[in-house]
Amino acid sequence: MPSIERKDLSPNHLQVSIIVTREELKPQLDAELKKFRQKASIKGFRPGQAPASFVKNMYGKSLFADKIGKMFSDELHKFLDTTKLQFLGQPLPISNDEKYKFSIDNPDPEYRVHYEIGYVSEFEVQGLDGSMTLEKYAVADLDEVAKNDLDYARRRAGTRTNPETEILENDMLVIDAKEAGGDFETKITVLVKTIHDEAFKNQLLSMKKGDTFKFDARKMENFKDEKMYRKYILKLEDDDIRVVNDLFHGTIEEVSRLVEAELDEEFLKKNFGEGVTNEPEAIEKLKANVAGFYNSRADAIMYRDLQVKLLEINPVELPEDFLKRWLLSENKDLTMDKIEAEFQPFSENIRWSLIRDNIKAAHNIEVTKEDIFNAYWKNIAGYFQGQVADEVISDIVNRMMTDEKETKKLRKDLEFDKLFTFLGSKVNVVEKPIGHLEFQKIFDEITAKTPAIQGEDEDFED
């Protein structure tokens, strides 16, 4: 059988040479030639009757190449399967300077092929002994958030009126505006409380529908961009280059006011269902929903911090030069300059995947078919709210599980949840109170700068 030689090039990087000798190759070539000759349909000859010399001449080189290629491939895969090393990417062929002849009758004494292989040394994940402490944000002003949500729901269910005797800050005005000393006319719609100039805002608050006044249109908004001012205040198209004065004569044509819905039985039942009969109860129910929303986001931030710390504690060494060449060989559109520029996040993704898979294997974290079935069941049962029989739900779930793409996505989500639930149990968590606006700013900054923990993995492991 073929032999194999290993040569360590550097840490986590080796060369494998596979040697096939004439004595190993010749019997297999002869057997392959015989089998081909018996089965081949060659024009001018009955099946199995073509002369051996003719078959060798016509098909010898291709038979030779196929057979020796398979022998090399089988031996390489046997090496990959039997070694305990964790390989990365795919073996890369090394150019061979040896010149061989491929004579099916008289093979060379031996044939060699060489591959370079990258791998990761065996390691045990550190940092899961309970000594690590992580902060977890806890939104402290949930009452304010819940009250804002309730006010929003009331506004959404409210009605619009058109008062004629007064103007309030939350009113929307339609102003019929005519250019002072010119012939330009437009209609300006503005929410009073957003008016930039306080003196102008107070002037409008002292007026009513039908009143006329002279005003500077630039005091409506603090637009520093001329295009924005012309587009949103003057309502001019981008290609309209006419010169328009800032001063206008205005008439308050319409006052529109949103009257919030009353906190009556109809509103509360529609928005909160049975059991909520007053504002405090509505606030408490909204708080529960809001708390769940912010808690899941706080978990995401904490788990990302945990990922960063585990990467710091476990600096898994990679065969970086090998991986860069492998990336270049696998992606025709990439250049080495681009690979160098983007290698750092790519290598961190590899390291995290190795750490993750190590944890999963060491602690038997896996998603079963039953887990997937139950997750689908929960979603479907929640959708129908007890309106269909269990057998119907089971039938729907079984059909959904045949969708490989969606089931793979669900499996990934469930695995993510199991992994980080386990990791969360191995660290000390200290809550850090924070306002919801500051928390949202932090969350947005983190998600804008960094990829999600649960990103798509590169297929880099053999």
N, C-alpha and C positions, 0 to 999 in steps of 0.2 A: 504494500500500500504506500501511497505518497508519504513523504516525511515533511516535517515543518521545523523551521528554525526561528527562534525569537531573538531580537536584539533591541535592548532598551536604548532609545535615542535621548530621552530626557524624562524627568518626572512626568508620569501620566501620558507618555507618548512612546510607542514602540513600533518596531518594524517586524513584519512577519514575512518569511520567505518560504514558499512552498516548492518542493522539489519532486518532480516525477521522473523516474528513471526509465530507460528503454525496456528493462525487464518487466516493469510494472505496466508500461503503456502498450507494448507490442501485443500481448494476448488480448487486450481489450479492443485494440484496433482491428485485429483479425476477426474477433467475434462480431464487432459492429459491421464490418464489411460483409461478412457472411449473412448476417440478418438482413442487411439492406439489399443485398443481391437477391435473396429469396423473395422479398416482398416488392421490390421496385418494378414499376411498369415502364419499361424502356422501349421506345419506338424501334421496331425492326426485330424485336426479340420476344419470345414467349416469356411470361413471368418466371423468374428463377433461372432462365437459360442464357442470360447475357454472360459472355466470357468475363472471368475475374479481372483480366488485364484491362478490358474495356471499362469496367465499372471503376477500377482504380484510377484510370486515366481521367475519366469524366468527373468522378465524385470524390476521389481520394482526399484532396486537400480540404474540402468542406467537412467530410467525415472526420478527418484528423482534428480540425479546429474545434468541431462540436464536442468530440470526446475528451480532448485534453482540457478544453474550457470547462467542461462539467467536472472533471476530476479536480481541477484547481478550485472551482466554486464549492464543491462538496467538502473539500478539506478545510477551506477557509471557514465555512459555516460550522463545521465540526469543532474547529478551534474556538469560535465565538460562543458556541453552545456549551462547551465543556469547561472553559475557564470561568473563574469566579469574578473576574474583573467586570466592572460596569462600563460598557463601551458607550461612546458618544458619536452621534452622526453615523456615517458609513465609512468603511475602509477606503482609503484612497490609493489607487494603483501608483506605483513608483516606476518611472520610465526605466526600461531595461536595455542596457547597451549590448547585451549578448545577442549574437546573430545565430538564429536557429534555422535548420532546414526542416521542412514538414513532409518528409517522404514516408508514406504509409508502409513501404517495404523495408526501409532502413532508417528508423528514427535516430536522432542524436543520442548519445549516451545518457543525457539528462536534460530536463527543461526546468527553468526556474521562473517564478513570478514573485514580485515583492509588493507588499502593501504597508502603508503606514496607518496606524490605528491610534485614536485618542481614547482615553478612559479616565475614570475617577477612582481613586483609591477608596477602599472601604472606610467608612467613618460612622461615628455615633453622634447623633444630634445632641448638642449641649444646650443648657438653658431651660430645661423642662423639669428642674428639681424643686420648683417652688420658690426659688430665691429671687426671681425677677419681679419687679413691681412696675405696673403701668398705670397711667392716668386715663380716666374715662370721663369725657365731658358729660355733665348733667345739666340740661337746660333748666334754669331756676325760675324763669318768669312764665310758667305755663298758664297761670291765670290770665295774664295779659294776652298771650297768644290765643287762648280759648275765647276771650272776650272779643278780640279782633275778628276771629272766625265767625262768631255769632253775629256781630255787626255786619260782616260781609254777607252772611246768609240773609239777614233782614233786608239789606240793600238790594240783593239779587231778587228777592220776592216783593220788593216795594213797588210803588206806583209813582208815575211822574205827574206833577201838577205845573201849572203856569201862573204863578202869582203875579199880580199887577201893581201891588202897593209897596213892595219892599224887595230888597236884594240881600241875600245871606252869603257867607263865605263858600258854602258848598253848592251854590247855584251855578248853572251853566248859562252863559249869556250868548245871544246872537246879536252882533252889532253891525248895523248897516253903515259902512264906512265910505266916505267920499273924500278924495284927495283935496287938501286945501290948496287953492290956486292952480288946480289941474283938473283933468277929466277922468282920472282913474277911479274906479269904484270896485269894492269887494265886500264880502261878508266875513266877519271875523267871529269865530266861535272860541270861547275861552271859559275855563273854569276859574271862578273868581279867586279862589285861594292859591292858585298857581301863578298869579300875576306877580312879576318880578319886582316892580316898583311899588313900595308900600304906600306912598302918597296917592298914586293913581288908584291902587286897590281901595283905599279908604274913600276916595272920591266916588267910586262906583257903588260902594256899600251905602252911600248916602242918597242914592238915586232910586228910580223905579222904571218900570216899562214905559217907553214913549219919550223919556227924557233925552235931550240932546246935549252934546258937549264937544269940546275940542280936545284932541289928545295926540300924544306922540306914540306912534304904533310900536316903536322899539321898546317901549316900557312894558309891553305885554309879556315878553319872555326875554331871558338873558342869553339870546342867541349870539355867540361870538362869530359863528360862521354865517357869512352873508347869504350863502345858498339856502341855509336852513330858514333864515328870516324871510327870504323872498318866497320860499316854498310853503311854509306853514302859517305865516301870518298874512302875507299879501296874496297867497294862492296863485303865484305865477309859475308857469312852466319853466323848465330849465333853459329852454332856448328863447325865452322871452327876455330881451335885453333892454326894454324901455326903462327910463329913469323915472322913479316914483319918489315924491317927497315923503318925509317921515310924518309930517303933520296931517291930521285928518279931522273932518267933521263927522261925528258919530251919532247914531240914534239907536237906543236900546230897543231892538225889534222884538226880542223874545227873552223871557226869563223861564228857565226850566229847573224844577226842583224835584229831587228824588225823596219821596216820603217812605221811610223804612216801614216794613211790615210790622204789625202789632205782634207782641208775644202772646198770641191767643192760642186756644186749643188746636185750631186748624193748622197754624204755622208749626207749632211744636210737634204735632203728630206727623205732619208731612216730612219734617226734617229729622226727627229723632225717634219716631215710632211710638209704640205704647210705653207708658211708664214714666215719661218725662212731662211734668205738668207746670213747671215754672222755670224762671231764668237760672237760679242756682243749680238746679238739676241738669239743665242744658249745658251749663258751663262745665260741670263735672264730667258729663259724657264726652264733651269735646276735649277736655283735658286728657282723658284716657286715650283717645285717638291720637292726639298730638304727642303725648308721651311716647307712644309706640313708634310714631314716625321719627322723632328725634333720637330715640334710643337705638333704633336700627342704624341710623347714620353715625351715632357716637360709637357703636360697635365697629362699624366699618373703619373709622379713623383709628380706633384702638387696635384693631387687628392688623391694620397696615403698620402701625408703630411696632407691633409684635413681630411682623415679618421683617422689618428693618433691623430690629435688634437681633433676631435669630440669624440674619445674614451677617451681622457684625461678629457675633459670637462664633459662628461656624464659617470661617473663610475657606470654603471648599476650593481646592486648587484645581484649575482647569488647564488642559493643553491648548492654550490660546492660539499659538501659531497654527496648530493643526486645524482648529475650528475655523479660523479665518480662511484657510485654504479650502476647507470643506464647503464653507458658505459660497466661496467664489466658484467652486465646481458645480454647485447645485443651482446657482442663480445666474443666468446668462446676462441679466440686466444690471447686475451689481459690478462695481469696480472695487479694487482693494482700498482706494481712498474712501469710498462711501462706507465700506465695511469697517475700516478703522474709526471713522467718525461715529458710527452707531454701535460699535461693539460693546461699549460699557453697559448700556441697558440690556442688550441681548445676553451678555454673559451673566448679568444679575438674574435675568429670567431663568437661565439654565440652572444657576446655583439654587434659586428658590425651588425650582421643580425637583431638584435632587434632594434637597432638605425635606420638602413636602412628601415625596415618595418614600423617603427613608422613614419618616414618622408614620406614614400610613402602614408600611410593612411591619414596623416594629410594634405597633399598637393595634394591629388588626382593624384598621379603619377602612371599611368598604361599604359600598351601597349594594344592597341585594335587590333581587327582582321584586321581593315583597315590599321593600321600601318604596320602589318606584310605583308599584300598584297602589299602595296606600296614599302616596302623595297625589297621584291622579284622582283617586277616589275622593280625597278631602276637597279638592278643587271642584269636582263635578257635583258632589253632594251639597257643597256650599252654594253652588250656583242654583240648583233646583230647590233648595230649602225644603226638603221633605215632600216635594210634590210628585216624585216618581218612586217606583219600587226599587229595592236594592238590586234586583236582578237586572233591571234596565241600566242602572249605573254601572254594574259589573260589565255588562255587554259593551257600553260606551268606553269604559276604561281599557278593556281588552283590545278594542279596535285602535285606541290611541297608542297603545304600547307597540303596535306594528309600525308606527311612524318612527323610523330609525333616527332621523335628524332631531325631532323634538324629544325623543326619549333620551338620546345622548346628551342633549342640553339639560334636561331635567336631572339626569344622573350626575352631571357636573355640578349643578347647583346643590344637590343633596350632599354630594361629597364635600363641597366647600363648607356647607353648614356643619357637617359632622366633624370635619377637621378642625375648624376654628372653635367649635363648642368644646372639643377635647383640649385644644391649646389654651382656651380661656380658663379651663379648670386647673391648669398648671402654673398660673401666674397670680400674683397678688394685684387686685384692682382697687385703686383709690379714686373716688369720684371727685371731679373738679367742677364746681358750680360755674355757670356761664349764662349770659343773656342770649336769647334766641337770635338776635341780629348779629352779634359777634360770632356766635357759633356758625351761622349760615355763611358768614364771610370766610371763616376758617375752612369750612367744608368745601366751599367753591374754589378757594385757592389751592387746596390739596388736590382736588379732582382735576383741576386745570393743569397742574404741573406734573402729575404722576399718573401712570396707568393704573387701572384697577387691579387689585390683588388677584381677582378671579379673571385674568385675561386668558386669551387663547394661547396655548402652549405651542412652541415650535416643536416639530417632530425631529428632535435631535438625538434621542436615545435609540440605540439599536434594539 
